[in-house]
């Protein structure tokens, strides 16, 4: 086992190739430990070099509504007013802190997504 930090694209590709080679290693073995460490190093490199941005807050709400089978009336129940739900979905009104809390609790959308500018 020759584990080292992943600093370059070549290091990254070599780590990926090695991970694929030992992918079926059993836990608790030398190769199993190497697999676990490579996974951690690869994840760190990817999060530093290929960050995934949060989705647009309104698009996240619409997507979650679709997943939950919600319609605009269901969102209105969360927010308190049908007109408010329409204004939010049509980007005519910004989300308030209280709306963000309500949507987070009712729909499980992370607050980090909802607080972004749009």
C-alpha positions in Angstrom: 0.0 0.0 0.0 1.5 3.3 -1.2 -1.0 6.0 -0.1 -0.1 9.6 -0.7 -2.1 12.8 -1.1 -3.8 13.5 -4.4 -2.4 16.8 -5.7 -2.5 16.5 -9.5 -4.9 15.2 -12.2 -2.4 12.4 -12.8 -2.5 11.5 -9.1 -6.3 11.5 -9.2 -6.4 9.3 -12.3 -3.9 6.8 -10.7 -6.0 6.7 -7.5 -9.2 6.1 -9.5 -7.5 3.2 -11.4 -6.2 1.7 -8.2 -9.6 2.0 -6.5 -11.3 0.2 -9.5 -8.7 -2.5 -9.3 -9.2 -3.2 -5.5 -12.9 -2.3 -5.5 -14.1 -5.7 -4.3 -11.5 -5.9 -1.4 -12.9 -7.3 1.8 -13.1 -5.0 4.8 -10.4 -5.5 7.4 -7.8 -6.6 4.9 -4.8 -4.7 3.8 -6.5 -4.0 0.4 -9.8 -3.2 2.2 -8.0 -0.5 4.3 -6.3 0.8 1.1 -9.8 1.0 -0.6 -11.2 3.0 2.3 -8.3 5.5 2.4 -8.3 5.9 -1.4 -12.1 6.7 -1.2 -11.5 9.4 1.4 -8.6 11.0 -0.6 -10.6 10.8 -3.9 -13.6 12.4 -2.3 -11.5 15.2 -0.9 -9.9 15.9 -4.3 -13.3 15.9 -6.0 -14.9 18.2 -3.5 -12.0 20.7 -3.9 -11.7 20.5 -7.7 -15.3 19.7 -8.9 -17.6 21.4 -6.4 -21.3 20.9 -6.9 -23.3 24.1 -6.6 -26.7 24.3 -4.9 -29.7 24.4 -7.2 -31.8 27.6 -7.7 -34.1 27.9 -4.7 -37.3 28.2 -6.7 -36.3 25.3 -9.0 -35.6 23.3 -5.9 -39.1 24.0 -4.5 -40.7 23.0 -7.8 -38.6 19.8 -8.0 -39.5 18.9 -4.5 -43.2 19.7 -5.1 -43.1 17.3 -8.0 -41.4 14.6 -6.0 -44.0 14.9 -3.2 -47.0 15.2 -5.6 -47.6 18.7 -4.3 -49.5 21.3 -6.3 -49.6 25.1 -5.8 -52.5 24.7 -3.3 -50.3 22.4 -1.2 -47.5 25.0 -1.2 -50.1 27.6 -0.2 -51.0 25.5 2.8 -47.3 25.6 3.8 -47.0 29.3 3.3 -50.4 30.4 4.4 -51.8 32.1 1.3 -52.5 30.9 -2.2 -51.4 34.2 -3.7 -48.1 34.0 -1.8 -47.3 30.6 -3.3 -48.1 31.9 -6.8 -45.8 34.9 -6.3 -43.0 32.8 -5.0 -43.2 30.3 -7.8 -43.4 33.1 -10.4 -40.4 34.9 -8.7 -42.5 38.0 -8.0 -41.8 37.7 -4.3 -38.6 36.8 -2.4 -38.6 34.1 0.2 -38.6 35.5 3.8 -36.8 33.8 6.6 -40.1 32.5 8.0 -41.1 31.1 4.6 -37.7 29.4 4.4 -38.3 27.8 7.8 -41.8 26.6 6.8 -40.7 25.2 3.5 -37.7 23.5 5.1 -39.9 21.8 7.8 -42.7 20.8 5.4 -40.7 19.8 2.4 -37.3 18.9 3.7 -35.4 21.3 1.4 -32.1 22.3 3.0 -32.0 25.9 4.3 -28.7 26.3 2.5 -30.5 25.9 -0.8 -33.4 28.2 0.1 -31.3 31.2 1.4 -29.5 31.7 -1.9 -30.1 34.7 -4.1 -32.2 34.2 -7.2 
